[in-house]
Amino acid sequence: MIDERIDALLTQARAGAPDAAERLWRAARAAGGPLVSPGPDGTSLVTFVWRGEARTATVCWGVEAVLTRVPGTDLWHGTVAVPSRLRTLYYLGHGRTGSPPDDSGTGATHVDPLNPRTVAFPRDPGDPTDRDGYASLLELPGAPPEPWLSGPPVPAGPREQVEVPSAALGGARRVTVHRPARASTVDANVLVVFDGYLAQTVLRVPDLVDRLVAAGRIPPVVVLYVHVEDARRDRELGSTPEYTAFVARELIPWARGELRVTTDPVRSGLAGASLGGLTAAHIALAAPDVFGRALSHSGSFWRAGPDGEPEWLTRQFATRPRAGLRLYLDVGDRETGPGPAGAAPQVDVNRRLRDVLTAKGYPLDYREYPGGHDYVNWRRLFPDALTGLFGH
């Protein structure tokens, strides 16, 4: 399926019209990226255009499309029908994929050079194994609003990076402490957020929390952004007893001693995305005496546990007695591809955990958003998620 105007230009180009490909390129350049037109049944037709020499060209991440070369030219194109409410990230790949790309212009993976709307994934300066990353933003006219991502400035809570000792992990871990702007930390709610640097930069959690507190949507909260080095993220996050011990038995006691935050599990929560979402849900189940709230964006619940079998945490929720937890889960409706090593798709494993939690009687807010494994959707949904867990 393809837009009729674009199809006409491509037909002319294939027939040898000397300026047809150039006119298509000019149209895409004038549009500032993909060409968007109405499609059938509430969809939009999105045409990606790229110019360059390559053996293959694909669009990857939240949208997938194989681009076709116009014969006799260096112009590539591909059209996909997507929901008109879509907001997602994408990049271009040429024989290699990796998200997000580490090249902001050209290379084996890169952003769309026609699209000025780029999302940067800055390198954590405290992590020698990290790198910069980039992705292009596709936002269709019907995409849901983002009311909490803009607005007049609000008082910003101070942030300070500290080293928290950990015997469980064999060494201290970096944690950024985010205090309320105009309230004491004494008896304040506490929220542990994983992948702390990306949570602060790409997900913009500090500003979102400050805005929610200023608006009276949630009470003052101390946020502990836990940094993890990229090289050991897969080993530490997930369902490991060592990381659980660090968070529940070392980090929270440290916060209670140094900041005098609440000791009430109902007012203590965890949040994360992807592998961090799995970690949040796992630690909440493992330590309900410490945490009573868990927030997961696109949690990687396909992951195996100590028994080597997939979806270990879902089986733990099914077989253990119901804990005193309230949970929030979301996942993108486009997360339909297989996971690592042939694991079930992200949307499927999240739905199965949803069903288990519902059957067990857990208070649960579950949402599927139009998009993929996307930071832009996670940060849009985070304010409602946190309000549901901690709101007045």
Beta strands, then each sheet from edge to edge (+ up, - down):
strand 1: 35-38
strand 2: 43-51
strand 3: 58-61
strand 4: 65-66
strand 5: 68-69
strand 6: 75-83
strand 7: 87-93
strand 8: 109-110
strand 9: 118-121
strand 10: 133-139
strand 11: 159-164
strand 12: 173-178
strand 13: 189-193
strand 14: 221-226
strand 15: 268-273
strand 16: 293-297
strand 17: 326-332
strand 18: 364-369
sheet 1: 1+ 2- 6+ 5-
sheet 2: 4+ 3- 7+ 8-
sheet 3: 4+ 3- 7+ 10- 9+
sheet 4: 11+ 12- 14+ 13+ 15+ 16+ 17+ 18+
end
